[in-house]
Amino acid sequence: MPASSSDLEGGNYQDVKTKLQAAGFTSIETSAVPDLIVGLLHKDGDVEAVSVNGETDFDAGSTFPTGATIVIRYHTFPAPESDNAAESSSVPDVPAPQVESSPVPDVPAPQAQGSSDLAKRTEKATLSAFGVHSFTELFKEKSSGDSLFPFISGFEDHGAGWVVVTVQVTRNETTKEELKQTASAILSLTGEQIKDLNGVEVDTADGELYGMSTRAEVPMLNQ
């Protein structure tokens, strides 16, 4: 083995497969684990575990037959629902909620502006993915953890398939990378259901820091 089982975990599954093939192994399988929701703890394609003939704990330099059955399990996003499934969702088409109080101390709650059909459909698909009816409900039921989703106050359509999302955090409470990951996650959750959603921009409550993602930057939308 060119590396230990623990060293292989967390790498990209295609890179791990290439490394094992270069070491002479000929029977390598890959197995997707569709457990990602936002994609912050793990990236799409990160290796969860590698097993050799069912053994998941081995050291670098351990010897196995070249024909040993190797299975690479990796994290990925669940397959998105079809457009028809999105249209028949039982989640009501709710307007962008007016947040009564900010979950972040001393940050005024921004008022969500009027949304177009695209913004409403994006909101509906996002809420449906989390099984809630409003972002107020999402904040109450979901811990913020590694996600900025509970802090969303509304969606706005800026034309050309571009939706802007406002989150109730300031530039001192988050990073541009966190916001970009949130934009990428929104596209991943809704892109296949909303064919004309081309990009998402995420703004903080103070409007100074933002992240953006387009379809070209979200691998699962281009498979």
N, C-alpha and C positions, 0 to 999 in steps of 0.2 A: 504493500500500500504506500502511495506517495505522501500520505498525510493521515493523521489520526481522525477518528470519527468526529471528535469535537472541533477539530480545525476545519473540517469540511462543512460543518453546520454554519449557516448564515451567508455562505457564498452563493453566487448565482448558479442555478442548477445546470445551465449549459456549460459554464466554465468548469464545474466539478465533473461533469460527464466527459468533457474533453481531456481533463487531467487523468481520469481513470482509464480512458481509452489509450492515452499515451503510455500508461504504465503496463498496457498489454491485456487489459480485461476486455472480453468480447461479448458478454451478456449483461447489458446495462439497460434497465428500464427506468422511466420517469413516471411519477404519480403526483398529480396536482391535488393540493389540499385547499379548497375554496373557502378559506376562513378569514380573508381580509375584508374589512369594512371601510376603513379610512386609509390604511396603508402607511401609518406612521411608525408603529412598532417594527413592522417588517415591510420590505419592499416586495413588489410583484416579482416572483421568481426566486426569492431567498430560500435556501435549502433548510428544511425543517429537520431532516434526519437522513442518514445513509445506512442501509443495511446490506450485509454481505452474507448470503445464505441464511438470512434471518437474524444475523448477529449485528447489533447496533453499537457495540462498544469494542473498538479496536485501536491499536497504536500504529503510528507511522512505522513502516518496515515490517508489519505483520504480513505473513505469507498466506495466500489463498490461491486456489487453482484459477487459471486464466478464464475458465468457463464458469466460474462461480456466479450465481444469480445476484446481481446488485440492483437494488431499488433505491432511487433518489426521490424522496418526497419533498415537495416545495410548496411554499405559500403562494396563493393567487386570489384574485377577486372572484366572487360567484358570478355565474353567467347572468347577464342582465335580462330582465323581462322583455318580451316583445312589445311593439307599439300597441297591439290589441289588448295585451294584458294590462298595459299602463292605462288605456282608455277605460277599461272595465273595472278599475280598482275601486274598492269599497271606501277608500279614503276620500272624504268630501273635498271639493275644490274650495279650500278656505282662502280668504284674502290674507295678505301679509299682516301679521299681528302687530298691534300697537303695544309695545312693551311698556308696562306700567312702572316698573322700577328696574334699574340696571343691576345685573348680578355682580358687576365689578364696582367696588366702593369708589365714590366720588367721580364716577363717569356718567354724564347725563345720557339717558336713553335716547338714541337717535330715532326720529320718526321715519318709518319706511315710506317711500314715495309710491305713487301709483304704478302698478305693474301691468305690462302688456300680457297677451296670451302666452308668449314664450316664457316670460318670467313666472307666471302663475303655474305653467306646466312644469317648469324646472323645480319650483317650490314643492309642488305636489309629488313629483317623483322622488325628491330628496326626503320628504317626510315619510312617504310610503316605504322607503328603504329602511327607515328606523322604526316603522310601525307606530307612528304617532300622528296626531292631527294638527299640531301647531308647534312652533319653536318654543313657546312658553311651556308646553307639555314636555318637550324634549329637554329643556333645562331642568325641569323638576325631576325627571326620571333618569337622566343620564348624567354621570359624573363627567366633568370636563376632561380628566385624564390627559391623553395625548391628542385630543381633538378639540377644534374650535367650533364644532357644529352647535353645541348648546348655546353659543353666544350670538348666533345669527339673528338679526332683527328683521330682515326682509330682502327681497330680490327686486332689481330694477332692470328693465330692458334698455340697452343703449344702442340697439339697432345692429344690423348685419350679423344676427345670430350671436350677439355678445351680451352676456348677463353680468351685472355687477351685484355683488353680495356685500352687505354691511355687517360686520361683527362688532360686538360691544367690548372691544379691548383697545388700548392705545398703543402707540409705538413703544412705550416703555414696558409694556406687559407681554409683548410677543415679538417675533422676528419675521423678517420677510420670508424666510424659508418655511416657517410654519404656515404663513398665509398662502404661499405657493402650493404647499402640500394640500391645503384645504381646497384650493381651486381645482387641483388635479383630482382630488377625491370626488368633488361634486360632478365633474365631467364623467368620472368613472361610474358613478352611481346613476347618472341620468342620460348620458350621451347616446346609448343605444336606444333609449325610449324616445328621445327627442332628436330626430334626425337633423333639424336645422339649428341645434345648439352648437356653435363653432368655438366658443371660448367663454371663459369665466374669469372675472377679476374680483378680488376680495379686498375691500377697504376696511381700515380700522375706524373706530368711532371718531378719531380726530382727523380722519381723512388724509393723513400724511404718508402712511406706509401701506403698501399694497403687494399682492402677489397675483400672478395671472398664469393661466394654462390654456392651451389650445388643443384641438383634437390631435394634432401632429405630435404633441408631447405626452399623450396618454396611450401607452402601448396597447392596452386591451381594446381600445376603440379602433385599432388598425390591424387587428389579426385577420 
